């Protein structure tokens, strides 16, 4: 099945989210977060279901570990800054478009998938620190949604996703290779990129979604995420029962960001314990908000 047919079937799916123009307008405004008129933006957020409440739940979570509770969106912006708030809001909106309750794939384990997303964010942050280029909280939340194309398949085309996962296990190939075989060369990156264009997702987020498996040589952020995704991707395949590491580091990318494979291997060996810590101390379902989606989007 080729990419164009898949995109047509996604659009025709009764489970495909239909976004109000106002929600797309939020995405458009977040393209340039530092140019926003804050009071107007706060009013816009408060119009949509419990979105304001959801944002505050995330901001007050253990992840940020703020010294005192934040009670308003204005306080959240003051403490975290508009750039970080942008990443939090985009992550909430995108993740909530394909909530767990709508997933229908039998082979796809969303809990393990979410571990991979968290693992990619953790590994990428470690890489960024090692090369003295920390992106902080905004980078973490941006990466959590890098595989949004997979969630679209789970909700809208579960049979295809089942075939992809079954093929990977049967032929002992990577999930990315199984996607390419089943979708005539296309992958979840192509689906995610299409979603970003359709919903006018901020371009810096869209770049990571589109290029994290094939980063452009001059795009440092995406190269960092690519390496983090390789590390977490191998962890993900192991917890799925696919023992062999099919995802390999590309030497030209390692060289271009001035890091060595020994350092990456150390990050890889520590990843499982870091994910375990996140699972024990943080709510991995924090971005699943059915009320917001039920009331506003679907």
SEZATOR-227206 format. One record per residue (C-alpha): residue number from 1; residue in one letter; chain; x, y, z. Coordinates in steps of 0.02 Angstrom, whole numbers. Layout:
# SEZATOR-227206
<rec resi="NUM" resn="A" chain="A" u="X" v="Y" w="Z"/>
...
***
This chain:
# SEZATOR-227206
<rec resi="1" resn="X" chain="A" u="0" v="0" w="0"/>
<rec resi="2" resn="X" chain="A" u="79" v="166" w="-52"/>
<rec resi="3" resn="X" chain="A" u="86" v="326" w="50"/>
<rec resi="4" resn="X" chain="A" u="-49" v="421" w="-45"/>
<rec resi="5" resn="X" chain="A" u="-176" v="281" w="-21"/>
<rec resi="6" resn="X" chain="A" u="-133" v="273" w="164"/>
<rec resi="7" resn="X" chain="A" u="-160" v="460" w="184"/>
<rec resi="8" resn="X" chain="A" u="-328" v="448" w="95"/>
<rec resi="9" resn="X" chain="A" u="-382" v="306" w="210"/>
<rec resi="10" resn="X" chain="A" u="-325" v="404" w="363"/>
<rec resi="11" resn="X" chain="A" u="-430" v="554" w="312"/>
<rec resi="12" resn="X" chain="A" u="-581" v="443" w="278"/>
<rec resi="13" resn="X" chain="A" u="-567" v="351" w="444"/>
<rec resi="14" resn="X" chain="A" u="-711" v="386" w="563"/>
<rec resi="15" resn="X" chain="A" u="-580" v="393" w="702"/>
<rec resi="16" resn="X" chain="A" u="-476" v="530" w="621"/>
<rec resi="17" resn="X" chain="A" u="-484" v="689" w="728"/>
<rec resi="18" resn="X" chain="A" u="-572" v="839" w="657"/>
<rec resi="19" resn="X" chain="A" u="-493" v="995" w="731"/>
<rec resi="20" resn="X" chain="A" u="-591" v="1157" w="749"/>
<rec resi="21" resn="X" chain="A" u="-506" v="1304" w="663"/>
<rec resi="22" resn="X" chain="A" u="-480" v="1383" w="835"/>
<rec resi="23" resn="X" chain="A" u="-369" v="1239" w="891"/>
<rec resi="24" resn="X" chain="A" u="-267" v="1250" w="731"/>
<rec resi="25" resn="X" chain="A" u="-253" v="1436" w="768"/>
<rec resi="26" resn="X" chain="A" u="-169" v="1391" w="934"/>
<rec resi="27" resn="X" chain="A" u="-39" v="1290" w="839"/>
<rec resi="28" resn="X" chain="A" u="-10" v="1434" w="718"/>
<rec resi="29" resn="X" chain="A" u="11" v="1560" w="859"/>
<rec resi="30" resn="X" chain="A" u="139" v="1447" w="944"/>
<rec resi="31" resn="X" chain="A" u="252" v="1454" w="791"/>
<rec resi="32" resn="X" chain="A" u="322" v="1616" w="865"/>
<rec resi="33" resn="X" chain="A" u="292" v="1601" w="1053"/>
<rec resi="34" resn="X" chain="A" u="392" v="1755" w="1102"/>
<rec resi="35" resn="X" chain="A" u="281" v="1865" w="992"/>
<rec resi="36" resn="X" chain="A" u="118" v="1811" w="1074"/>
<rec resi="37" resn="X" chain="A" u="2" v="1934" w="1160"/>
<rec resi="38" resn="X" chain="A" u="-4" v="1837" w="1324"/>
<rec resi="39" resn="X" chain="A" u="-172" v="1896" w="1393"/>
<rec resi="40" resn="X" chain="A" u="-260" v="1860" w="1228"/>
<rec resi="41" resn="X" chain="A" u="-177" v="1688" w="1218"/>
<rec resi="42" resn="X" chain="A" u="-228" v="1644" w="1397"/>
<rec resi="43" resn="X" chain="A" u="-408" v="1688" w="1355"/>
<rec resi="44" resn="X" chain="A" u="-401" v="1580" w="1200"/>
<rec resi="45" resn="X" chain="A" u="-336" v="1429" w="1298"/>
<rec resi="46" resn="X" chain="A" u="-474" v="1445" w="1428"/>
<rec resi="47" resn="X" chain="A" u="-609" v="1428" w="1294"/>
<rec resi="48" resn="X" chain="A" u="-573" v="1245" w="1256"/>
<rec resi="49" resn="X" chain="A" u="-638" v="1114" w="1375"/>
<rec resi="50" resn="X" chain="A" u="-519" v="1080" w="1518"/>
<rec resi="51" resn="X" chain="A" u="-361" v="1124" w="1420"/>
<rec resi="52" resn="X" chain="A" u="-310" v="1256" w="1547"/>
<rec resi="53" resn="X" chain="A" u="-330" v="1129" w="1688"/>
<rec resi="54" resn="X" chain="A" u="-231" v="999" w="1590"/>
<rec resi="55" resn="X" chain="A" u="-86" v="1119" w="1562"/>
<rec resi="56" resn="X" chain="A" u="-78" v="1160" w="1748"/>
<rec resi="57" resn="X" chain="A" u="-79" v="974" w="1792"/>
<rec resi="58" resn="X" chain="A" u="73" v="947" w="1681"/>
<rec resi="59" resn="X" chain="A" u="164" v="1101" w="1745"/>
<rec resi="60" resn="X" chain="A" u="133" v="1048" w="1926"/>
<rec resi="61" resn="X" chain="A" u="192" v="869" w="1894"/>
<rec resi="62" resn="X" chain="A" u="350" v="794" w="1967"/>
<rec resi="63" resn="X" chain="A" u="440" v="823" w="1803"/>
<rec resi="64" resn="X" chain="A" u="458" v="1010" w="1830"/>
<rec resi="65" resn="X" chain="A" u="474" v="999" w="2022"/>
<rec resi="66" resn="X" chain="A" u="428" v="1181" w="2047"/>
<rec resi="67" resn="X" chain="A" u="455" v="1250" w="2222"/>
<rec resi="68" resn="X" chain="A" u="273" v="1299" w="2239"/>
<rec resi="69" resn="X" chain="A" u="110" v="1254" w="2154"/>
<rec resi="70" resn="X" chain="A" u="62" v="1351" w="1999"/>
<rec resi="71" resn="X" chain="A" u="-122" v="1400" w="1998"/>
<rec resi="72" resn="X" chain="A" u="-141" v="1500" w="1838"/>
<rec resi="73" resn="X" chain="A" u="-79" v="1493" w="1659"/>
<rec resi="74" resn="X" chain="A" u="2" v="1663" w="1686"/>
<rec resi="75" resn="X" chain="A" u="104" v="1595" w="1831"/>
<rec resi="76" resn="X" chain="A" u="156" v="1445" w="1727"/>
<rec resi="77" resn="X" chain="A" u="219" v="1559" w="1588"/>
<rec resi="78" resn="X" chain="A" u="312" v="1665" w="1716"/>
<rec resi="79" resn="X" chain="A" u="400" v="1515" w="1795"/>
<rec resi="80" resn="X" chain="A" u="439" v="1413" w="1639"/>
<rec resi="81" resn="X" chain="A" u="445" v="1542" w="1500"/>
<rec resi="82" resn="X" chain="A" u="342" v="1546" w="1341"/>
<rec resi="83" resn="X" chain="A" u="459" v="1433" w="1242"/>
<rec resi="84" resn="X" chain="A" u="441" v="1291" w="1366"/>
<rec resi="85" resn="X" chain="A" u="254" v="1321" w="1381"/>
<rec resi="86" resn="X" chain="A" u="241" v="1308" w="1193"/>
<rec resi="87" resn="X" chain="A" u="317" v="1133" w="1195"/>
<rec resi="88" resn="X" chain="A" u="204" v="1078" w="1338"/>
<rec resi="89" resn="X" chain="A" u="46" v="1139" w="1250"/>
<rec resi="90" resn="X" chain="A" u="92" v="1064" w="1081"/>
<rec resi="91" resn="X" chain="A" u="133" v="896" w="1164"/>
<rec resi="92" resn="X" chain="A" u="-33" v="895" w="1258"/>
<rec resi="93" resn="X" chain="A" u="-134" v="936" w="1103"/>
<rec resi="94" resn="X" chain="A" u="-48" v="814" w="985"/>
<rec resi="95" resn="X" chain="A" u="-42" v="669" w="1108"/>
<rec resi="96" resn="X" chain="A" u="-224" v="695" w="1154"/>
<rec resi="97" resn="X" chain="A" u="-281" v="685" w="974"/>
<rec resi="98" resn="X" chain="A" u="-251" v="498" w="977"/>
<rec resi="99" resn="X" chain="A" u="-296" v="444" w="1156"/>
<rec resi="100" resn="X" chain="A" u="-267" v="269" w="1219"/>
<rec resi="101" resn="X" chain="A" u="-453" v="232" w="1229"/>
<rec resi="102" resn="X" chain="A" u="-466" v="247" w="1039"/>
<rec resi="103" resn="X" chain="A" u="-318" v="132" w="1000"/>
<rec resi="104" resn="X" chain="A" u="-372" v="-30" w="915"/>
<rec resi="105" resn="X" chain="A" u="-212" v="-120" w="865"/>
<rec resi="106" resn="X" chain="A" u="-190" v="-291" w="945"/>
<rec resi="107" resn="X" chain="A" u="-1" v="-303" w="916"/>
<rec resi="108" resn="X" chain="A" u="41" v="-125" w="969"/>
<rec resi="109" resn="X" chain="A" u="74" v="-100" w="1155"/>
<rec resi="110" resn="X" chain="A" u="48" v="85" w="1192"/>
<rec resi="111" resn="X" chain="A" u="127" v="72" w="1365"/>
<rec resi="112" resn="X" chain="A" u="289" v="5" w="1291"/>
<rec resi="113" resn="X" chain="A" u="279" v="131" w="1149"/>
<rec resi="114" resn="X" chain="A" u="265" v="272" w="1276"/>
<rec resi="115" resn="X" chain="A" u="419" v="203" w="1366"/>
<rec resi="116" resn="X" chain="A" u="511" v="220" w="1200"/>
<rec resi="117" resn="X" chain="A" u="455" v="401" w="1180"/>
<rec resi="118" resn="X" chain="A" u="511" v="442" w="1357"/>
<rec resi="119" resn="X" chain="A" u="673" v="347" w="1327"/>
<rec resi="120" resn="X" chain="A" u="708" v="446" w="1170"/>
<rec resi="121" resn="X" chain="A" u="681" v="609" w="1264"/>
<rec resi="122" resn="X" chain="A" u="794" v="554" w="1408"/>
<rec resi="123" resn="X" chain="A" u="933" v="492" w="1294"/>
<rec resi="124" resn="X" chain="A" u="924" v="649" w="1186"/>
<rec resi="125" resn="X" chain="A" u="936" v="761" w="1339"/>
<rec resi="126" resn="X" chain="A" u="1089" v="664" w="1398"/>
<rec resi="127" resn="X" chain="A" u="1171" v="683" w="1227"/>
<rec resi="128" resn="X" chain="A" u="1133" v="869" w="1226"/>
<rec resi="129" resn="X" chain="A" u="1215" v="889" w="1397"/>
<rec resi="130" resn="X" chain="A" u="1369" v="791" w="1342"/>
<rec resi="131" resn="X" chain="A" u="1399" v="910" w="1198"/>
<rec resi="132" resn="X" chain="A" u="1361" v="1062" w="1308"/>
<rec resi="133" resn="X" chain="A" u="1203" v="1102" w="1213"/>
<rec resi="134" resn="X" chain="A" u="1062" v="1075" w="1340"/>
<rec resi="135" resn="X" chain="A" u="888" v="1113" w="1278"/>
<rec resi="136" resn="X" chain="A" u="802" v="1085" w="1445"/>
<rec resi="137" resn="X" chain="A" u="618" v="1052" w="1473"/>
<rec resi="138" resn="X" chain="A" u="558" v="1117" w="1305"/>
<rec resi="139" resn="X" chain="A" u="668" v="990" w="1214"/>
<rec resi="140" resn="X" chain="A" u="600" v="847" w="1321"/>
<rec resi="141" resn="X" chain="A" u="417" v="881" w="1281"/>
<rec resi="142" resn="X" chain="A" u="453" v="909" w="1097"/>
<rec resi="143" resn="X" chain="A" u="528" v="735" w="1084"/>
<rec resi="144" resn="X" chain="A" u="385" v="647" w="1175"/>
<rec resi="145" resn="X" chain="A" u="278" v="665" w="1018"/>
<rec resi="146" resn="X" chain="A" u="411" v="624" w="887"/>
<rec resi="147" resn="X" chain="A" u="321" v="462" w="837"/>
<rec resi="148" resn="X" chain="A" u="145" v="535" w="824"/>
<rec resi="149" resn="X" chain="A" u="125" v="448" w="655"/>
<rec resi="150" resn="X" chain="A" u="122" v="279" w="744"/>
<rec resi="151" resn="X" chain="A" u="-23" v="335" w="854"/>
<rec resi="152" resn="X" chain="A" u="-119" v="389" w="699"/>
<rec resi="153" resn="X" chain="A" u="-103" v="212" w="630"/>
<rec resi="154" resn="X" chain="A" u="-157" v="136" w="797"/>
<rec resi="155" resn="X" chain="A" u="-317" v="238" w="800"/>
<rec resi="156" resn="X" chain="A" u="-360" v="247" w="615"/>
<rec resi="157" resn="X" chain="A" u="-278" v="96" w="531"/>
<rec resi="158" resn="X" chain="A" u="-249" v="-34" w="668"/>
<rec resi="159" resn="X" chain="A" u="-245" v="-183" w="549"/>
<rec resi="160" resn="X" chain="A" u="-99" v="-107" w="454"/>
<rec resi="161" resn="X" chain="A" u="-5" v="-74" w="615"/>
<rec resi="162" resn="X" chain="A" u="-36" v="-254" w="669"/>
<rec resi="163" resn="X" chain="A" u="40" v="-315" w="506"/>
<rec resi="164" resn="X" chain="A" u="193" v="-203" w="530"/>
<rec resi="165" resn="X" chain="A" u="229" v="-268" w="705"/>
<rec resi="166" resn="X" chain="A" u="197" v="-448" w="654"/>
<rec resi="167" resn="X" chain="A" u="314" v="-432" w="505"/>
<rec resi="168" resn="X" chain="A" u="453" v="-360" w="613"/>
<rec resi="169" resn="X" chain="A" u="443" v="-506" w="734"/>
<rec resi="170" resn="X" chain="A" u="421" v="-639" w="598"/>
<rec resi="171" resn="X" chain="A" u="566" v="-581" w="488"/>
<rec resi="172" resn="X" chain="A" u="672" v="-515" w="632"/>
<rec resi="173" resn="X" chain="A" u="689" v="-343" w="554"/>
<rec resi="174" resn="X" chain="A" u="675" v="-169" w="628"/>
<rec resi="175" resn="X" chain="A" u="504" v="-89" w="646"/>
<rec resi="176" resn="X" chain="A" u="559" v="50" w="528"/>
<rec resi="177" resn="X" chain="A" u="605" v="-78" w="394"/>
<rec resi="178" resn="X" chain="A" u="440" v="-168" w="421"/>
<rec resi="179" resn="X" chain="A" u="347" v="-4" w="397"/>
<rec resi="180" resn="X" chain="A" u="440" v="31" w="235"/>
<rec resi="181" resn="X" chain="A" u="399" v="-144" w="169"/>
<rec resi="182" resn="X" chain="A" u="215" v="-130" w="213"/>
<rec resi="183" resn="X" chain="A" u="194" v="50" w="154"/>
<rec resi="184" resn="X" chain="A" u="296" v="48" w="-6"/>
<rec resi="185" resn="X" chain="A" u="442" v="146" w="65"/>
<rec resi="186" resn="X" chain="A" u="343" v="261" w="179"/>
<rec resi="187" resn="X" chain="A" u="359" v="263" w="369"/>
<rec resi="188" resn="X" chain="A" u="277" v="340" w="521"/>
<rec resi="189" resn="X" chain="A" u="386" v="494" w="488"/>
<rec resi="190" resn="X" chain="A" u="291" v="526" w="325"/>
<rec resi="191" resn="X" chain="A" u="124" v="508" w="414"/>
<rec resi="192" resn="X" chain="A" u="181" v="622" w="555"/>
<rec resi="193" resn="X" chain="A" u="243" v="751" w="430"/>
<rec resi="194" resn="X" chain="A" u="76" v="749" w="341"/>
<rec resi="195" resn="X" chain="A" u="-14" v="776" w="507"/>
<rec resi="196" resn="X" chain="A" u="100" v="924" w="546"/>
<rec resi="197" resn="X" chain="A" u="61" v="1008" w="380"/>
<rec resi="198" resn="X" chain="A" u="-125" v="974" w="395"/>
<rec resi="199" resn="X" chain="A" u="-136" v="1045" w="571"/>
<rec resi="200" resn="X" chain="A" u="-2" v="1181" w="551"/>
<rec resi="201" resn="X" chain="A" u="107" v="1115" w="691"/>
<rec resi="202" resn="X" chain="A" u="253" v="1232" w="735"/>
<rec resi="203" resn="X" chain="A" u="397" v="1203" w="616"/>
<rec resi="204" resn="X" chain="A" u="529" v="1157" w="747"/>
<rec resi="205" resn="X" chain="A" u="417" v="1016" w="811"/>
<rec resi="206" resn="X" chain="A" u="375" v="962" w="633"/>
<rec resi="207" resn="X" chain="A" u="561" v="948" w="589"/>
<rec resi="208" resn="X" chain="A" u="591" v="822" w="726"/>
<rec resi="209" resn="X" chain="A" u="436" v="721" w="681"/>
<rec resi="210" resn="X" chain="A" u="484" v="718" w="496"/>
<rec resi="211" resn="X" chain="A" u="672" v="696" w="502"/>
<rec resi="212" resn="X" chain="A" u="720" v="604" w="663"/>
<rec resi="213" resn="X" chain="A" u="767" v="447" w="565"/>
<rec resi="214" resn="X" chain="A" u="855" v="544" w="426"/>
<rec resi="215" resn="X" chain="A" u="919" v="706" w="501"/>
<rec resi="216" resn="X" chain="A" u="986" v="844" w="391"/>
<rec resi="217" resn="X" chain="A" u="1171" v="875" w="415"/>
<rec resi="218" resn="X" chain="A" u="1147" v="1057" w="472"/>
<rec resi="219" resn="X" chain="A" u="1005" v="1022" w="594"/>
<rec resi="220" resn="X" chain="A" u="1086" v="993" w="764"/>
<rec resi="221" resn="X" chain="A" u="926" v="963" w="862"/>
<rec resi="222" resn="X" chain="A" u="863" v="828" w="745"/>
<rec resi="223" resn="X" chain="A" u="1033" v="743" w="744"/>
<rec resi="224" resn="X" chain="A" u="1029" v="735" w="934"/>
<rec resi="225" resn="X" chain="A" u="853" v="663" w="931"/>
<rec resi="226" resn="X" chain="A" u="907" v="538" w="797"/>
<rec resi="227" resn="X" chain="A" u="1045" v="469" w="909"/>
<rec resi="228" resn="X" chain="A" u="928" v="468" w="1059"/>
<rec resi="229" resn="X" chain="A" u="799" v="376" w="955"/>
<rec resi="230" resn="X" chain="A" u="927" v="245" w="901"/>
<rec resi="231" resn="X" chain="A" u="969" v="211" w="1084"/>
<rec resi="232" resn="X" chain="A" u="789" v="205" w="1140"/>
<rec resi="233" resn="X" chain="A" u="733" v="113" w="983"/>
<rec resi="234" resn="X" chain="A" u="845" v="-34" w="1025"/>
<rec resi="235" resn="X" chain="A" u="780" v="-33" w="1203"/>
<rec resi="236" resn="X" chain="A" u="601" v="-31" w="1134"/>
<rec resi="237" resn="X" chain="A" u="630" v="-179" w="1020"/>
<rec resi="238" resn="X" chain="A" u="704" v="-279" w="1163"/>
<rec resi="239" resn="X" chain="A" u="552" v="-252" w="1274"/>
<rec resi="240" resn="X" chain="A" u="446" v="-306" w="1125"/>
<rec resi="241" resn="X" chain="A" u="543" v="-469" w="1118"/>
<rec resi="242" resn="X" chain="A" u="651" v="-423" w="968"/>
<rec resi="243" resn="X" chain="A" u="823" v="-456" w="1041"/>
<rec resi="244" resn="X" chain="A" u="938" v="-398" w="903"/>
<rec resi="245" resn="X" chain="A" u="991" v="-215" w="892"/>
<rec resi="246" resn="X" chain="A" u="944" v="-166" w="715"/>
<rec resi="247" resn="X" chain="A" u="962" v="22" w="739"/>
<rec resi="248" resn="X" chain="A" u="1142" v="77" w="716"/>
<rec resi="249" resn="X" chain="A" u="1231" v="242" w="746"/>
<rec resi="250" resn="X" chain="A" u="1282" v="334" w="589"/>
<rec resi="251" resn="X" chain="A" u="1465" v="381" w="604"/>
<rec resi="252" resn="X" chain="A" u="1446" v="543" w="507"/>
<rec resi="253" resn="X" chain="A" u="1314" v="604" w="629"/>
<rec resi="254" resn="X" chain="A" u="1419" v="555" w="781"/>
<rec resi="255" resn="X" chain="A" u="1569" v="649" w="709"/>
<rec resi="256" resn="X" chain="A" u="1466" v="802" w="662"/>
<rec resi="257" resn="X" chain="A" u="1408" v="835" w="841"/>
<rec resi="258" resn="X" chain="A" u="1575" v="795" w="924"/>
<rec resi="259" resn="X" chain="A" u="1525" v="644" w="1027"/>
<rec resi="260" resn="X" chain="A" u="1599" v="469" w="1030"/>
<rec resi="261" resn="X" chain="A" u="1517" v="299" w="1024"/>
<rec resi="262" resn="X" chain="A" u="1584" v="253" w="1196"/>
<rec resi="263" resn="X" chain="A" u="1484" v="396" w="1272"/>
<rec resi="264" resn="X" chain="A" u="1329" v="343" w="1176"/>
<rec resi="265" resn="X" chain="A" u="1350" v="164" w="1236"/>
<rec resi="266" resn="X" chain="A" u="1358" v="226" w="1415"/>
<rec resi="267" resn="X" chain="A" u="1197" v="325" w="1391"/>
<rec resi="268" resn="X" chain="A" u="1119" v="169" w="1317"/>
<rec resi="269" resn="X" chain="A" u="1172" v="59" w="1464"/>
<rec resi="270" resn="X" chain="A" u="1096" v="182" w="1588"/>
<rec resi="271" resn="X" chain="A" u="933" v="208" w="1495"/>
<rec resi="272" resn="X" chain="A" u="833" v="66" w="1570"/>
<rec resi="273" resn="X" chain="A" u="862" v="126" w="1748"/>
<rec resi="274" resn="X" chain="A" u="817" v="305" w="1700"/>
<rec resi="275" resn="X" chain="A" u="655" v="247" w="1620"/>
<rec resi="276" resn="X" chain="A" u="618" v="144" w="1775"/>
<rec resi="277" resn="X" chain="A" u="641" v="299" w="1882"/>
<rec resi="278" resn="X" chain="A" u="521" v="397" w="1772"/>
<rec resi="279" resn="X" chain="A" u="392" v="257" w="1781"/>
<rec resi="280" resn="X" chain="A" u="403" v="251" w="1971"/>
<rec resi="281" resn="X" chain="A" u="399" v="439" w="2003"/>
<rec resi="282" resn="X" chain="A" u="302" v="515" w="1859"/>
<rec resi="283" resn="X" chain="A" u="133" v="487" w="1780"/>
<rec resi="284" resn="X" chain="A" u="167" v="421" w="1605"/>
<rec resi="285" resn="X" chain="A" u="-17" v="445" w="1561"/>
<rec resi="286" resn="X" chain="A" u="-7" v="630" w="1601"/>
<rec resi="287" resn="X" chain="A" u="-35" v="682" w="1420"/>
<rec resi="288" resn="X" chain="A" u="-190" v="573" w="1394"/>
<rec resi="289" resn="X" chain="A" u="-339" v="687" w="1424"/>
<rec resi="290" resn="X" chain="A" u="-499" v="613" w="1357"/>
<rec resi="291" resn="X" chain="A" u="-612" v="750" w="1425"/>
<rec resi="292" resn="X" chain="A" u="-525" v="884" w="1323"/>
<rec resi="293" resn="X" chain="A" u="-533" v="779" w="1165"/>
<rec resi="294" resn="X" chain="A" u="-710" v="721" w="1193"/>
<rec resi="295" resn="X" chain="A" u="-775" v="896" w="1226"/>
<rec resi="296" resn="X" chain="A" u="-676" v="993" w="1099"/>
<rec resi="297" resn="X" chain="A" u="-595" v="896" w="958"/>
<rec resi="298" resn="X" chain="A" u="-690" v="739" w="909"/>
***
